[in-house]
Amino acid sequence: MGDFTLDLNDDQRSVRAWIHGFAADVMRPAAAEWDEREETPWPIIQEAAKIGLYSLDFYAQQFFDPTGLGIPMTMEELFWGDAGIALSIVGTGLAAVGVLANGTEEQIGTWVPQMYGDAADVKVASFCSSEPDAGSDVGAMRTRAVYDGAKDEWVLNGTKTWATNGGIANIHVVVAVVDPELGTRGHASFIVPPGTPGLSQGQKFKKHGIRASHTAEVVLADVRVPGHCLLGGKDKLDERLARSRERAATGGERVKNAAMATFEASRPAVGAMAVGTARAAYEYALEYAVGREQFGRPIIDNQGVAFQLTDMRTQIDAARLLVWRASWMATAGRPFTSAEGSMSKLFASETAKKVTAQAIQILGGNGFTREYPVERMHRDSAIYTIFEGTSEIQRLVIARTLSGLPIR
Ligand SMILES: Cc1cc2nc3c(=O)[nH]c(=O)nc-3n(C[C@H](O)[C@H](O)[C@H](O)COP(=O)(O)OP(=O)(O)OC[C@H]3O[C@@H](n4cnc5c(N)ncnc54)[C@H](O)[C@@H]3O)c2cc1C
């Protein structure tokens, strides 16, 4: 593990330039069209797969980058290109991380490659945790997984919602309750392999932003999966449940919830997506403010406009620093003693919403139309303060971490 540095190394700089080229040349020109179509941009994912930008190898390389900056750099560049298309490209990663975090080596080797497919036959994956009555309150989850020992199968029943790639995925990773007495500690994750009977897509949502990514309900009706689809395996699950029951009975120390720890560590990646969208809107607004003339001079010649741009840029740089710090800490195995992961996501996502709104204001009437990209960026930016934990939930996590109190 290297020391923290703000200097990207030569490899990282060339990877960043490569992603930027794809974002500028392939994603940007297609962004408005796929936003209107509100569909998964399969041809663009395929283009990304052809050059290796949509592949297990590429994301594994960035995920295991010892500096911790590979993932934030990749996210920022892709989401600078277009947030909706970028989410369609990186959405599979959330399911892959679910398997990497909880699966055995054999499970990782079997299922993760099937999530991506290959350039000739591209696939996507979906991570299904949220439910209609269990969004922020993950403990209210109702989807049940019951073990059928006679057949060594798990039977899943329930309805998941808001699943990115839900119903169109080759592999679904489903979080379900195996022991309702234990709250979130009684949850486990399952692979639902391609073509499993009983899994179907429910409502597909028409969204405010990131419309080039598919979001839908996933209905599980007596879905039977083989025992080996339980991530981590049954022995490990039984041990974990026994430990949690014992601690619940004796009032002992709480068993750390692995899913929550994974979310905390993955939050900087969402922060980096927000930085990408914010930077895209800021750059567009800056160029516009230099070129647009009113009262015989460029509008940036007014402090009212210039100072907005300076604040936008300052906040974007500050957001990136928080994201990079948290990403480095996560990679270095440093505990988030001040909830630094949540801090980075909170600040970057709120910055993206603010900065994209300012960009609309700087473009005036043009900013309000779909002829210009900043209104799409503003619509897209609204997701960052909602998914992977809302801003309010990030504040709760930070407040509890700082105070040690169970603030509600
Ligand atoms: C486009 C999109 C893609 C998504 N992709 C996925 C995915 O791939 N997989 C997946 O599992 N989920 C996904 N989600 C779900 C997302 O993580 C949830 O929407 C999010 O966690 C919030 O849950 P909720 O929508 O039920 O809102 P709620 O939990 O109902 O919250 C509503 C409001 O109440 C506030 N609130 C709730 N509790 C508290 C509290 N204790 N204190 C203060 N305020 C509170 C919230 O902050 C929010 O403002 C996605 C969502 C969207 C919109």
PDBQT file of the ligand as one rigid body, heavy atoms in Angstrom, charges set to zero:
ROOT
HETATM    1  C1  LIG A 501     -32.384   5.418  -9.876  1.00  0.00    +0.000 C 
HETATM    2  C2  LIG A 501     -32.222   4.562  -8.670  1.00  0.00    +0.000 A 
HETATM    3  C3  LIG A 501     -31.390   3.454  -8.715  1.00  0.00    +0.000 A 
HETATM    4  C4  LIG A 501     -31.256   2.626  -7.601  1.00  0.00    +0.000 A 
HETATM    5  N1  LIG A 501     -30.496   1.489  -7.695  1.00  0.00    +0.000 NA
HETATM    6  C5  LIG A 501     -30.568   0.574  -6.691  1.00  0.00    +0.000 A 
HETATM    7  C6  LIG A 501     -29.992  -0.708  -6.855  1.00  0.00    +0.000 A 
HETATM    8  O1  LIG A 501     -29.370  -1.028  -7.897  1.00  0.00    +0.000 OA
HETATM    9  N2  LIG A 501     -30.148  -1.630  -5.871  1.00  0.00    +0.000 N 
HETATM   10  C7  LIG A 501     -30.819  -1.341  -4.715  1.00  0.00    +0.000 A 
HETATM   11  O2  LIG A 501     -30.938  -2.206  -3.853  1.00  0.00    +0.000 OA
HETATM   12  N3  LIG A 501     -31.368  -0.102  -4.521  1.00  0.00    +0.000 NA
HETATM   13  C8  LIG A 501     -31.257   0.844  -5.481  1.00  0.00    +0.000 A 
HETATM   14  N4  LIG A 501     -31.842   2.091  -5.317  1.00  0.00    +0.000 N 
HETATM   15  C9  LIG A 501     -32.567   2.366  -4.078  1.00  0.00    +0.000 C 
HETATM   16  C10 LIG A 501     -31.982   3.489  -3.217  1.00  0.00    +0.000 C 
HETATM   17  O3  LIG A 501     -30.837   3.031  -2.559  1.00  0.00    +0.000 OA
HETATM   18  C11 LIG A 501     -33.098   3.967  -2.269  1.00  0.00    +0.000 C 
HETATM   19  O4  LIG A 501     -34.021   4.705  -3.055  1.00  0.00    +0.000 OA
HETATM   20  C12 LIG A 501     -32.566   4.790  -1.131  1.00  0.00    +0.000 C 
HETATM   21  O5  LIG A 501     -31.843   4.000  -0.236  1.00  0.00    +0.000 OA
HETATM   22  C13 LIG A 501     -33.681   5.509  -0.350  1.00  0.00    +0.000 C 
HETATM   23  O6  LIG A 501     -34.718   4.631  -0.002  1.00  0.00    +0.000 OA
HETATM   24  P1  LIG A 501     -36.232   5.049  -0.318  1.00  0.00    +0.000 P 
HETATM   25  O7  LIG A 501     -36.306   5.455  -1.746  1.00  0.00    +0.000 OA
HETATM   26  O8  LIG A 501     -37.123   3.967   0.128  1.00  0.00    +0.000 OA
HETATM   27  O9  LIG A 501     -36.510   6.354   0.552  1.00  0.00    +0.000 OA
HETATM   28  P2  LIG A 501     -36.971   6.395   2.099  1.00  0.00    +0.000 P 
HETATM   29  O10 LIG A 501     -36.100   5.535   2.919  1.00  0.00    +0.000 OA
HETATM   30  O11 LIG A 501     -38.444   6.187   2.165  1.00  0.00    +0.000 OA
HETATM   31  O12 LIG A 501     -36.646   7.920   2.463  1.00  0.00    +0.000 OA
HETATM   32  C14 LIG A 501     -37.521   9.002   2.107  1.00  0.00    +0.000 C 
HETATM   33  C15 LIG A 501     -36.976  10.290   2.735  1.00  0.00    +0.000 C 
HETATM   34  O13 LIG A 501     -36.958  10.151   4.174  1.00  0.00    +0.000 OA
HETATM   35  C16 LIG A 501     -35.649  10.405   4.654  1.00  0.00    +0.000 C 
HETATM   36  N5  LIG A 501     -35.385   9.558   5.827  1.00  0.00    +0.000 N 
HETATM   37  C17 LIG A 501     -35.623   8.224   5.982  1.00  0.00    +0.000 A 
HETATM   38  N6  LIG A 501     -35.216   7.797   7.175  1.00  0.00    +0.000 NA
HETATM   39  C18 LIG A 501     -34.689   8.881   7.808  1.00  0.00    +0.000 A 
HETATM   40  C19 LIG A 501     -34.091   9.114   9.088  1.00  0.00    +0.000 A 
HETATM   41  N7  LIG A 501     -33.939   8.126   9.966  1.00  0.00    +0.000 N 
HETATM   42  N8  LIG A 501     -33.668  10.358   9.396  1.00  0.00    +0.000 NA
HETATM   43  C20 LIG A 501     -33.810  11.386   8.522  1.00  0.00    +0.000 A 
HETATM   44  N9  LIG A 501     -34.368  11.224   7.281  1.00  0.00    +0.000 NA
HETATM   45  C21 LIG A 501     -34.791  10.007   6.939  1.00  0.00    +0.000 A 
HETATM   46  C22 LIG A 501     -34.714  10.051   3.501  1.00  0.00    +0.000 C 
HETATM   47  O14 LIG A 501     -33.461  10.659   3.640  1.00  0.00    +0.000 OA
HETATM   48  C23 LIG A 501     -35.523  10.561   2.319  1.00  0.00    +0.000 C 
HETATM   49  O15 LIG A 501     -35.323  11.945   2.192  1.00  0.00    +0.000 OA
HETATM   50  C24 LIG A 501     -31.939   2.947  -6.405  1.00  0.00    +0.000 A 
HETATM   51  C25 LIG A 501     -32.762   4.097  -6.350  1.00  0.00    +0.000 A 
HETATM   52  C26 LIG A 501     -32.916   4.884  -7.463  1.00  0.00    +0.000 A 
HETATM   53  C27 LIG A 501     -33.843   6.071  -7.391  1.00  0.00    +0.000 C 
ENDROOT
TORSDOF 0
